[in-house]
Amino acid sequence: MLTKRSTAVLTGLLVGASAVLGSVAFAHSDTTDAPADYYEGTEGLSGDELKQALHDIIDDHTTLTYSEVKSAIPDTDADPNNSGNVILLYSGKSEPVGGNWNREHTWAKSHGDFGNAVGPGTDLHHLRPTIPDVNSRRGNLDFDNGGEEVPGAPGNFYDSDSWEPRDEVKGDVARMILYMTVRYEGDDSYPDLEPNEEVNNGKAPYHGRLSVLMEWSNQDPPDAFEKNRNNVIYEQYQHNRNPFIDHPEWVNAIWGDGETPDPDPTDPPDPDPTDPPDPDPTGPPAGCEAEATEPVDLTDNGITTSDITVSDCADHASADSAINVEITHPDRGELSIYLYAPDGTYYVLKRNGDSGADLSQTYTIDLSSETANGTWTLSVKDYAQGNTGTVTAWGVSL
């Protein structure tokens, strides 16, 4: 399966040396339910100043015991179509309140070693119901893209050091982790929880990867279920809110460049009626072929990127765009390959897995919703220590 990680999901079939993809879109809600004066004093702030202001707003919440959390989850995570059930985080399954589920600490409780202690160990904003076996498989893994599919929870992936949740809750996971970093700043005897760019954080009070969590938050905006959950926690239990559900743009305001990202990069702006009509997006636009200027050595057990800038295309790429990738590597099974469009939308061209040395592949993708001009990025993640390689060449035909 080849997947576009955004508000759309792409599924594909590999045919010979070519992967052909199609898309399915998901809707999201744009309303905010916070009281008008709840975030008073945050106007014009960014970075650490905004983070501190939000901490001061949300830190004095009503705490629960671990047993009270289990009693609250049937309200916070209720199936809107069946009040006697809860929706499980990773599987999306609707499970009876008295059925087979347990409490998942989305911020792994070993990351800071707080266990089930009142405070971070019992904060409803990051405790969600999950299938026990899936909870156990996730363990204390950090969050990142890639891996093999999780048994019992299709659409989730994991490997030895990371966990990728299904597309429908990627943003939920990101906003829960970032809530914890703002709520728990080392005061009141609680640990100082912080995001970072690492995996294998162990008992350190850190969770990663921040850059991936930021992508997930942008690609999966808050939906009605997540917003209702925030309201129930605020009104009935803890009396504090997750600010990143109310204002997802604050993720970038604190940890990014301060610019407000487009919440749905696949949704093009309304056309100017005076503009001439766009060319047929299924036809190959002129001047849309480009290649990387030089090889790039892969980072061992890390992430490597290479950019191509396109400037002479028509407005959109085509429905049968081709991405050519050539990599020398002793074990291509260690590699996952992603394509980032100019607007930040990304596509999974290859997951780690497979066998053999080197890789020479053409991936055919429907990019007709993407603006062709701009910088396209190939991102290659090496999942194992000890082998090195090189992106010898790659190119786009849009």
Secondary structure, DSSP 8 states (H G I E B T S, - for coil): ---EESSEEEEEEEETTEEEEEEEE--------S-TTTTTT-TT--HHHHHHHHHHHHSS-----HHHHHHHHHHHTEETTEEEEEE-TTT--EEETTSS-EEEESS-TTTTT-TT-TTGGG-TTTEEEE-HHHHHHHTT-EE-S--EEETTEEEEEE-SSEEE--GGGHHHHHHHHHHHHHH-BS-TT--B-EE-S-S--TTSSEE--HHHHHHHHHHS---HHHHHHHHHIIIIIS----HHHH-TTHHHHHHS-S----S-TTS-----TTS-----TTS--TT-EEE-SS-EE--TTSEEEEEEEE-S--SB--TTEEEEEEEE-S-GGGEEEEEE-TTS-EEEEE-S---SS-EEEEEEE--TTSB-SEEEEEEEEE-SSS---EEEEEEEE-
